[in-house]
Amino acid sequence: MQHPPAEIGMAVADVDTPALMVDLDAFERNLKTMSDAVAKFGVKLRGHSKTHKCPIVARRQMALGAVGACCQKVGEAEAMVHGGVTDVLVSNQIVGRTKLRRLCALASLAKIAVCADDAGNVEDLNTAAVEAGITLSVLVEIDVGSNRCGVQPGEDALALAQKIDRSSNLSFGGLQSYHGSAQHMRTYDDRQTAIGSAVAKTRETIDLLGKNGLTCGIIGGAGTGTYQFEANSGVYNELQAGSYIFMDADYTKNLKQGGGFIDEFQNALFVYATVMSKPGDTHAAVDAGHKAYSIDSGLPVLRDFPELEFAGASDEHGKILLNKAFNDSNKSLNVGDKVFLIPGHVDPTVNLHDWYVCYRGDRVEALWPITARGALQ
């Protein structure tokens, strides 16, 4: 890990750049907003650690009622468990002997569950569980519209659940029913329609499983873009939202019911950058490029200068266009000035940094290591 770019107690203006900054006031409001929402709906939250990759954040979620964390990789699960998270669902398929042995080793330290959508993988999971001397909870992932992973709802899901149930060292844990591609559908109606279909397919599968003597302990899914639909469905009992804690520029393009952009969660994560060059009055360059933020969902947005366009990025540079209205105003951007960038996509942006610099007001309050950074296996 790199040395942190700040020290606790220093002024935000003195933080070295590029740095990944967390506005603690906004972050804590986001935690509370989601905690209140799941309590109102009577469901549980299992926050997704692929967003933050930090057990400190997961424990903050659990302190407000989350049942645990979910993650995508064994490495992320290891970071969560060794960081004090006692209940982890790997909401993904884990394939390969080495990974399966690592996964089963965690089950002696914490409550662990994993997803499957393949009969051969179920056999491999059972073999690893036998070798480790543990019983592993396995959920069946069903494809409810993302066309990525998952068996088909209904009979295919039943057949796989029965295979899990018959396995000596596995227990059937429920259904993973996540519609990932619905999260960034822009209109409220489109998201509602997509999740309505997912709910129907999930309910059909639950009913079929019940008729065959199988009970779903977990019916999990949902994300920041759709969680209200799943929570209000009467079907899902665990929500796996992740991005809500930080938000990003892409999520804030989603429209809410009745119009207007969603605003229940606030931007709490920023890439802090320094103006390193201003060759004239047409543009400025900052010291944060591709290696400081992800651009898969678009370029960053300037938090404090929304009227300016962040026009491009290279490995170590970001380009800001300076328009005439800005130049004629009482605002300015000069060499040495620092700016807050709202990344287009928080998850892969977090994975580029070793530390969160957490601030409140104008002072650094905490430094949190991103311990699962780069956990690809």
Number of C-alpha atoms within 10 A of each C-alpha: 10 7 7 17 17 21 17 14 12 14 15 22 13 14 20 15 19 22 23 24 22 26 21 20 14 18 22 16 16 22 20 16 15 22 19 14 16 21 13 11 15 14 18 22 29 25 29 26 29 24 23 26 26 23 25 18 21 24 21 13 23 20 13 14 17 22 20 23 29 29 25 21 21 23 21 26 29 21 20 29 21 15 15 14 22 18 20 27 23 24 26 22 20 21 14 10 13 11 16 20 17 16 26 24 19 19 22 13 15 16 16 23 25 25 25 28 24 16 14 11 17 23 15 16 29 24 19 24 23 16 12 20 14 17 21 26 23 29 31 32 30 29 22 25 20 16 13 12 17 24 21 18 24 18 14 15 24 21 15 21 28 16 16 26 17 12 16 13 20 23 20 24 23 23 27 28 27 29 24 18 14 21 20 19 19 18 17 18 14 13 22 18 13 20 25 15 14 24 22 15 19 25 19 14 21 23 14 17 21 12 10 11 9 18 16 17 14 18 22 26 25 26 23 19 26 23 22 17 19 25 24 15 16 13 16 24 21 25 28 23 23 25 23 25 30 26 27 27 21 20 25 21 16 20 20 18 11 9 10 12 16 16 14 12 23 20 22 22 27 29 23 25 26 22 22 18 17 18 11 8 13 12 18 21 25 25 20 25 22 17 16 26 29 21 19 11 14 13 24 27 23 20 16 11 16 9 14 17 17 21 13 17 21 11 12 14 21 24 21 22 17 20 14 10 11 16 13 9 8 7 9 11 21 14 14 13 13 22 20 21 25 25 29 23 24 28 21 20 24 28 22 17 23 21 24 23 27 23 21 14 11 13 17 24 19 17 18 16 18 22 24 23 22 16 17 10 11
